[in-house]
Amino acid sequence: MENFKELLARSAEVFGSGTAFTLKRGKGEYTDISFIRFYEEVKSLATAMIARGFGGQRIAIIGNNSYSWFLVNAAAQIAGCVSVPLDKDLKFGEFLQSLERCEAKVIFFDKKQEKVTREAIETGNTKLEYAFPLFENAEVESVYTLLEDGKALVGRGDVSVDHVAIDPDAVSMLIFTSGTTSQSKIVMLSQRNICSNVENMIQIIPFKATDTNIALLPYHHMFGSTGQWVMLANGVRTVYCDGLKYIQKNLKEYGVSVFVGVPLIIEQMYKKIMKTAEKEGLDGRIRRFSKVTRILNKAKIDIRRQVFHGVLDALGGKLRMVVLGASAADPKVIQGFNDFGVLCIQGYGLTETAPVLTAERPNHRKPGSVGIPLENVEIRIDDPDENGIGEVVAKGDNVMHGYYENEEATKAVLTEDGWFHTGDLGYVDKDGYLFLSGRKKNVIVLKNGKNVFPEELETEVASLPYQLENIVVGLPNKGDERDLVVSLKIVYDPTYFDGKNKDEIRESIHQDVERINEQMPAYKRIKRVFITDEPMIKTSTSKVRRFLEIEKMLEEEKNLEKKKSREE
């Protein structure tokens, strides 16, 4: 597969009347969309886009994951347009700036983004000329108006979409990076970039045409978008979540068997399961049975799903596989899900690589690793230290064309012969498995030359039972601003400390941090601790915006110093 038109045509031919999407229309009312119907609707919408003069234009899409969202994206791709997916959680200023930077002419928006879309058009600062709701709207033209227009055109013999020449190497998507460490960049990807990734994923991950996937990761994120193309290419049915608090209900409602997600989702599920088990006095039994099933599994006797049917029922009863990415997952949670009979496969990649570079295989996994490179992807370690740790550098058909209108940033990460510098640190073991150590930008370089990898300490802190999230950063040393102090911010679960006041909670957490410090070399020890029960600022894929949290920590320190000086 070189392009999306080939992928869609093959999907319709192979899976035909099978269900590609199930849409909830109301309480107890559902509509099934077959693979054939999806392809026909994509072609009809693309025909309408061409008739309106949108062919080759940049088309922005913003909103919750939905059938209409992906329909627009697919239609734009086969109409020769450039898709520009935008984060639905952007504040107005960021949204306006994104529209200005990408120069989109057309936008499709969801209900929650209607007001900001209208306001953005009124400013006159963008190149927007057309705006269509992603939902049915009797007052204005919507995506469904265009779809019906396209069907009518096709019915009258319009075959313009069949004559669109798709250049698989032309830029067809502009994707904004999450901007966790700096202002977001705009990644330029082609259909070949993404299709090569889809083809490689099909080869290694055992999706089945009988599977049901729930689209949890936002489509504006490459892992969510590429994941949806993978489902279509495998004949997997896709359903949509009513909201994160309804995940367990939706898993049961639709009989979900697979999904692509971030570790935070399964970590929360696992904590909820174990907390319920603890309340009912069953946590000890779960641990004992887990040990037994692991031993039997090694002897090729797999009774996990029978033993843990009660746990699996809490996960909908059908869940069999989860594909994880975007950040490192807690090894205990991975082991826990595997003990229950749910296969957890971890992958690694970036928006710039469309997105997957490495992945585990069902029968080829190593604890702590993110697997081995996909076929046609090369990985090497640049400038390794004495422990073999250096920057992960990659090359393959999935590597981006560069950053839009940012030649300086492109040259900083992409060599002339196609090697992409990921900014991640890691090493490759003798068997070819990649192990990540952290982000190059996140490494805390102390004045004495020692390097502290925050992710190592974050993993230790994450094992505390009340920890909801944490980050470890280097803050300026008050006595010597050229040096850095290893500092922790931890968000705790107040319900764990039922009956304790804030001072007692702080003291308890400080004691636990000291216990962690005792296991560490002196230079790695956490010297400052910021404690809160308020969630951190995150991207839509649950990555902490570290630079914003560092600003908050520095502000908190400044306020404490002012308070102390007033008291003195």
Order of alpha helices (4+ residues) and beta strands (2+ residues): alpha-beta-beta-alpha-beta-alpha-beta-alpha-beta-alpha-beta-alpha-beta-beta-alpha-beta-alpha-beta-alpha-beta-alpha-alpha-alpha-alpha-beta-alpha-beta-beta-beta-beta-beta-beta-alpha-beta-beta-beta-beta-alpha-beta-beta-alpha-beta-alpha
